[in-house]
Amino acid sequence: MAAERHLPPGQREVRKWPRLDLGIVPRFDSKEWDLRVDGSVAKPVRFTYDELLRLPSTKVMSAFHCVTGWTTFDNEWVGVTIKEVAERAQIRPTARFATFRCGDGYTTSHPLNVLYDSDVLLTYQWDGKPLPIEHGGPVRLLVPKRYAYKSAKWVRAVTFIDEEELGYWEVRGYSNTADPLTEDRYSF
């Protein structure tokens, strides 16, 4: 399935995407790493890296848009849907959002109606290889219809919540909806 190749306004196409982060790259040890799913759930769960890899996977082809103005096309991602982890944790009916907490202290959140799109993943593979550490490996959130700061790197916890929490960049003036097609970069 080929992804649409529409370059959003204010973006330029790149072949190799740069590393952008808060300057902290967490270490990864597959024997110690885990992902916690908690919050407004009946059954909080913890997945080791190997357990996460054994969950049903989905493959997505998508563009990837950075708020700094670059887009890369034809990225092949493999990972687990948010709906899959929500079902395993028995998400409560009152939950309407999820906050993603990362190994470098970063956070972001999304409404469930965005997270349940079929192309939104907790991804661990990019272009046929394990997701590189510098690009968020072992696991990052992938939300192709949003700027990349909403696709949090180094995800360690998914917390389902009833009321939305703004994340790291959103409290600093970046858009919470972050739609590249409308160039929705900032909230002011």
C-alpha positions in Angstrom: 0.0 0.0 0.0 1.7 3.2 -1.2 1.4 6.3 1.0 0.2 9.6 -0.3 3.0 11.9 -1.3 1.5 15.3 -0.6 4.0 17.9 0.6 2.3 20.1 3.2 2.7 23.9 3.1 6.0 25.2 4.5 7.7 21.8 4.2 10.6 20.6 2.0 11.3 17.0 1.1 14.4 15.3 2.6 15.8 11.8 2.0 17.7 11.5 5.3 15.9 12.9 8.4 18.0 14.7 11.0 18.0 13.8 14.7 16.1 16.3 16.8 15.6 15.8 20.5 16.1 17.4 24.0 19.8 16.3 24.0 19.3 13.2 26.1 19.4 9.8 24.4 18.3 7.1 26.8 20.3 3.9 26.9 18.5 0.7 25.8 19.0 -2.7 27.2 16.4 -5.2 25.9 16.6 -7.2 29.1 15.7 -4.2 31.3 13.5 -2.1 29.1 9.7 -2.1 29.7 6.6 -0.3 28.6 3.9 0.5 31.2 0.3 1.0 30.3 -1.7 2.5 33.1 -4.0 5.3 34.2 -7.7 5.0 33.5 -7.6 1.3 33.0 -9.0 -1.8 34.8 -5.8 -3.8 34.4 -2.5 -1.9 34.3 0.1 -3.9 32.2 3.8 -3.9 31.7 5.4 -5.3 28.6 9.0 -6.3 28.3 10.6 -5.5 24.9 10.3 -9.1 23.8 6.6 -9.2 24.9 5.9 -6.0 22.9 7.5 -7.6 19.8 5.2 -10.6 20.2 2.0 -8.6 20.2 0.0 -8.5 16.9 1.9 -6.1 14.6 0.8 -3.7 11.9 2.8 -2.3 9.0 2.3 1.3 7.8 3.7 3.3 5.0 3.7 7.0 5.7 5.2 10.4 5.4 6.9 11.9 8.4 6.6 15.7 8.9 8.8 17.8 11.2 7.6 21.1 12.6 11.0 22.5 11.6 10.0 22.2 7.9 11.1 18.9 6.5 9.2 15.9 5.3 10.4 12.4 4.4 8.2 10.1 2.4 7.8 6.4 2.0 8.7 5.3 5.5 7.8 1.8 6.4 6.9 1.3 10.0 6.0 -1.8 12.0 4.6 -1.7 15.5 1.6 -2.2 17.7 -1.6 -0.2 17.5 -2.6 1.9 20.5 -6.0 0.2 20.4 -4.2 -3.1 21.0 -2.5 -1.9 24.2 -5.7 -0.2 25.3 -7.7 -3.4 25.0 -5.0 -5.4 26.9 -5.1 -2.9 29.8 -8.9 -2.8 29.7 -9.3 0.9 29.2 -12.1 2.5 31.1 -15.0 4.2 29.2 -14.2 7.5 30.9 -10.7 7.7 29.2 -10.7 10.0 26.3 -6.9 10.8 26.0 -3.5 9.2 26.4 -0.3 10.8 27.6 3.0 9.3 26.4 6.0 9.5 28.9 9.4 9.0 27.5 12.9 7.9 28.7 14.3 11.5 28.3 11.5 13.2 30.3 9.5 14.2 27.2 5.7 14.0 27.2 2.9 14.5 24.7 -0.8 13.5 24.6 -3.5 12.8 22.0 -7.3 12.2 22.1 -8.2 8.6 21.6 -10.0 9.4 18.3 -6.6 10.3 16.9 -4.8 7.4 18.5 -7.2 4.8 17.2 -6.5 5.6 13.6 -5.2 2.5 11.8 -1.8 4.2 11.0 -1.0 5.2 14.6 1.5 2.8 16.2 3.9 2.2 19.0 6.6 1.5 16.4 9.8 -0.5 16.9 10.8 -1.0 13.3 11.6 1.4 10.5 12.4 0.5 6.9 12.9 -3.2 7.7 15.3 -2.7 10.7 14.9 -2.0 14.4 14.1 1.6 14.9 17.4 3.4 15.4 18.1 4.8 18.9 18.7 8.3 17.6 15.2 8.3 16.0 13.4 7.0 19.1 14.3 3.4 19.3 13.5 1.0 20.7 9.9 2.3 20.7 8.4 5.6 19.6 4.9 6.7 19.0 4.0 7.2 15.3 1.1 9.7 14.5 1.6 10.3 10.7 -1.1 13.0 10.4 0.6 15.2 13.0 4.0 17.0 13.2 6.7 14.7 14.5 6.9 16.3 18.0 3.5 14.5 18.6 5.3 11.2 17.7 7.2 10.9 20.9 10.6 9.2 21.0 11.7 6.6 23.6 8.2 5.9 24.9 8.2 4.1 28.3 4.6 4.6 29.5 1.2 5.1 28.0 -1.2 6.6 30.5 -4.9 6.7 29.6 -6.6 9.7 31.1 -10.0 11.3 31.3 -8.9 14.9 30.8 -6.1 15.9 28.5 -2.7 17.0 29.7 -0.5 19.2 27.5 2.9 17.9 26.8 6.5 19.3 26.7 6.2 21.4 23.5 2.5 22.1 23.9 3.0 24.0 27.2 5.7 26.0 25.4 3.4 27.3 22.7 3.4 24.6 20.1 0.0 23.5 18.7 -1.7 20.6 20.4 -3.4 19.5 17.2 -0.2 19.9 15.1 -1.8 19.3 11.7 0.9 19.6 8.9 -1.8 20.0 6.2 -3.0 23.2 7.7 0.5 24.3 8.9 -0.8 24.3 12.5 2.5 24.8 14.2 1.9 27.1 17.1 -0.9 27.8 19.6 -0.6 31.6 19.7 
